[in-house]
Amino acid sequence: MQESLTIALVALLADAALGWPDALYRRIGHPVTWLGRLIATLDRRWNRGGHRILRGALAVLVTVAAAAVPAVLLTRALMPLPFGPVLLGLLAWPLVATRSLDDHVAAVARPLAAGDIPAAKAAAAMIVGRDLDDRPAPIARAALESLAENTSDGVVAPIFWAAVAGLPGIAAYKAINTLDSMIGHMSERHALFGRVAARLDDLVNLPASRLTAALFLLAAPPNKGRALRVIRRDARRHRSPNAGWPEAAMAGALDVRLSGPRRYHGVETPEPWLNEDARDPAPRDLQAGLRLYRRAMLILGMGLTALLAL
């Protein structure tokens, strides 16, 4: 357990400090893009004919094995070495999105605060898939929801599974999460082929979504009481069994309303509000959301350090 906690802490600290450098990305890519190429190939070759749920399940098995088996072999080779857990934590580093999430949301927050709506919309389009108009509030709302949900999916869940099962745990999680993002949506093409990927992603994200809500709650003085009330009342109203928890915590901590109706490719999707009676987010709330996120990440790091000390 101590080794896994070390791996999780090293990965979190390395990514918070460095992110994934552009020069490194241009040279070797990124593990998620490697997984993405494999998933795209399996989707193209296997998502046809009958038995698509079974074919999709096999695609999940192949992708998770492609990520986890090398991680198991690396763990066996490196763990006995001096500073083996630190080396494994550095290998886990690119599977955490602490720095990139902050960078992407800050790229929306800065022009939005300056009144540069076209630049804010362009930056928001990099992290959300919905249609955006020229009003600041929907842009801020979309970016805050992305920040809340991706704190769980992109940071807390990878760190959680690294702490539980080391490098194989975080590698397997990242494979499942990438599968869900590519084939787990309810389009006509992927409703059957991606069903297992979507259900498995819901399962592995369940503990992290609750933990993320708790981290936002701890990071939300003096609004802990309000955030807790919104979590209890609204978290389960979200269409996702997991995303509602961090989004409700974010909405309560900032006292704004999130989720709600939105448009995709011109078609409106009715979604329930979280913290419905509150105001719409303003540009300043996106800055406040980033500060909340940074405090939550500090608490996460302190928590891992405390567990190691114990």
N, C-alpha and C positions, 0 to 999 in steps of 0.2 A: 504493500500500500504506500509506503514512504517513497519508493521509487516512482510509482505512478504519479504521486503528488508533485514530485520534483519535475517530472516530465511536463506536467500541466503548467506549473509555475514558470519554468524556463520558456516554454512556448508562448505563454501570455506576455512575459516581460520582453522577449525578443521581438515579438510582433508589435507591441506597443511602442518600443523604441525605434524600430527600423521599418516596419511595414514590409512589403515585398518590393524591393527596389526595381525601378523601371529597367535599368540596365540588365538586371538578372532576368527579368521577364522577357526582354527582347532576346536574350541569349539562349535560355533554356525553357521558356514558357513558365507554366505553373502547374502543380499537380492537379488542380481542378480542370484545367484545359486538357490535360492528358486523359483524365477520366471522361471528360466531355466527348472527346473523339471516340473513345471506346463505346460509350452509350449511343452516340449518333450512328455508329456502324451497326450495332445490334438492333437499333430501331429500324434502320433502313433494310436490314436483311431478314429480321425475324417478325416484324410487325406486319404480317400479311397472312392471308388464309385463315384457317380455323384455329381453335384452341389458343386464342390470343392472351387470355389470362395466364395460362400455363407458360406460354412463350415469354410473357412479360416477367413471370416469376423466375424463369431461367436466366433472363437478362439481368435481373437483380442479383441472383446467385453468382453469376460470372463476374459482374462488376465489383461486388463486395469482395469476392475472393481475390480479384486482381489487385485490390487495394490492401486487403488485410494480410494475405499470405506473405508478400515481401516484408510487411511490417513485423510479422512474427519472426521471420528469419533474421531481420536486422536486430530485433530485440535480443534474440538468442546469441547473436554474435557480439553485440556491443555492451549488453548489460554487465557481463563479468569484468569489463575493463574499468580502470580507474576513471571516475567521472562518467561512467556509462550512461546513467540517467540524464546527465546534462547533454551528452551527445544526442541521445534519443529525443530530448526536448527540442534541440535545435532542428532535428529532422521533422518534428511535429509543427514547428514554427509556421511554415507556409499554410497550414491548414486552419489557422486562426485569422480572423478578419478585424481585429481590434483597430488597427491604424487605418486601414482602407475604409472602414465604415465611417470613422470620424472624418476622414478626408472628403469622402463623397457627400456627406451631409453638410459639412462646412462649406463645400463648393456651392451648395444651394443657399445656405444661410447668409453668406457674405453679400452676394448681389441682391438678394431679397431685402436685406436690411438697407442697402443703398438705393433701393427703388428701381433696380435694373431687372425688370420682369423678364425680358427675353433671355437674359443670361441665366436667371434663376430657373426658368422653365427648361432650358436646355440641360442644365445640370440635374434637375429633378427627373428628366426623362431617362437619365442614365441609371436611376435606381427604382423607378416605379413604372408600371405598365399602363396606367390609366390615362385617359384623356385629361389634359389640363388646359384651363382657360387663362385669361390674363389677370385674374384677381389674385392678390397675395395670399388670402386665406386658404383656398384649396391647395395652393402650392405648399404652404407651410404644413397643412394637415397631412398631405401625402408624404412629405419628407419625414414628419414626426412618426407617422405610422411605420414607414420603412425603417427608421432608426430603432423603434421599439421592437418590431418583429425580428429584424436582423441582429439586434443585440442577443436575442435568444438563439436564433439559428446559426449565426455566423461567429459568435464568440462564446456564449455561456455553454451551449450544447457541446461544441468541440472540446472545451476545457473540462466539462463534466465527464465526458467519455474518456478523455485522456487520464483524468484522475481515477476513474474506475478501472480502466483496462490498458493504460499506457498507450504506446504508439499504435498497436493494433486497434484499440478502441476508437481513437480519434480518426484513424484511416478508414475504418468501416463506417463510422458515422458520416464522414465527408462523402463517401461513395453513395450512401443512402440519400443524403440531402441533395447531392447533385443529380441523382436519378429522379428524385421528386421534382426538381426544378425543370428538368428536361422532358420527362414523360409522365409526370404525376398529375397533370392538369386534366380537367374534364372536357377536353375537346373531342370531336368525333373520332379523330385518329387514335387518341390515347385513352379513351374511356375504359377500354378493356385491357390493352397492353400495359398501361401504367397503373392499373388498380393496385397491384401488390406494392409497387414502389410508394404510392401515396399513403396506403395504410401503414406501411412500415415506417415511413417518415413521421407520421402522426404519433406512432408509438415511441420512437426513440427521442422525439422532441418533447414528450410529455413532462418528464422531470425538469428539464431545463427551462421550459416556459414558466413553470411555477417558481423556480429559483430566480429567474430574471425579474419576475414581478416582486419577489421579496427583496432583491437587490435595489430595484427602483424605490421600493417602499423605505428601505433603510437610508437611501440617498436623498430623501425628499423632505428634510425639515424645512419649514415647520408644518408641512402638509401631510404628515403621515396618516392622521385620522381620516382626512378626506380621501386620500389615495386608497386606504384600506376599504372604506365604504364603497368606492367605485369598483374596486376589484370584486368584492363580495356580491355586489348587485349586478354588474355588467359583464364580467369576464366570460361567462358561459353563453352570453347572447351572441357572440361573434360566430360567423359561419365556420371558422376554424376551431377545432378543439383546443388549440394551443395559442394561436396568435392573440386571442382576446385577453390573455393574462398580462403580458407585457404592455399591450396597448392600453388596457384599462388602467394599469398602474401609472403609465405615462400621462394619460388623460387626467387622472385624479391628482397626481403630483403637480401638474402645471395648471390645473383647473380650467381645462379646455375640453371641447368635445372632439372626439375622433371617430373613425370609421364612418358610417352613414352612407347615403347613396353616392355612387360614382359612375362614370361612363367608361366603357371599353369599346374602342372602335365605333363610337357613336351610339352604342346601345347602353341605356341606363340599367345599372344593377342595383336593386334595392337592398341595402344593408342596414341593420339596426345601428343606432348611435351608441357610443360609449360615453357616459357622462353627458347625456343629452341636454340637460338644462344649462350647461355651461356655455360660454361664448366660443365663437370660432377662433382658431389660432391666429395670432398676428406674427409678423416677422420676428419680433423680439422673443416669442415663445420658442422658435426654432433654436435660437441661441441658448435659451434656458434649457431646452431639451438636451442640447449637447453638453451643457454643464452637468446636468443630471446623469447623463451617460458616463461622463468621465469620473464622477464621484462613485457611480456604481462599479466601474471597472477597478477603481482604487480599492473599494471594499472587497471585491472579488479577489484581488491580489493579496490583500491583507488576510482574508479568510484562508486562502491556500497556505500562506506563510504560517498562520497560527496552527493549522492542522499539522504542518510539518514539524513545528516546534513541539507539539504534543507527542 
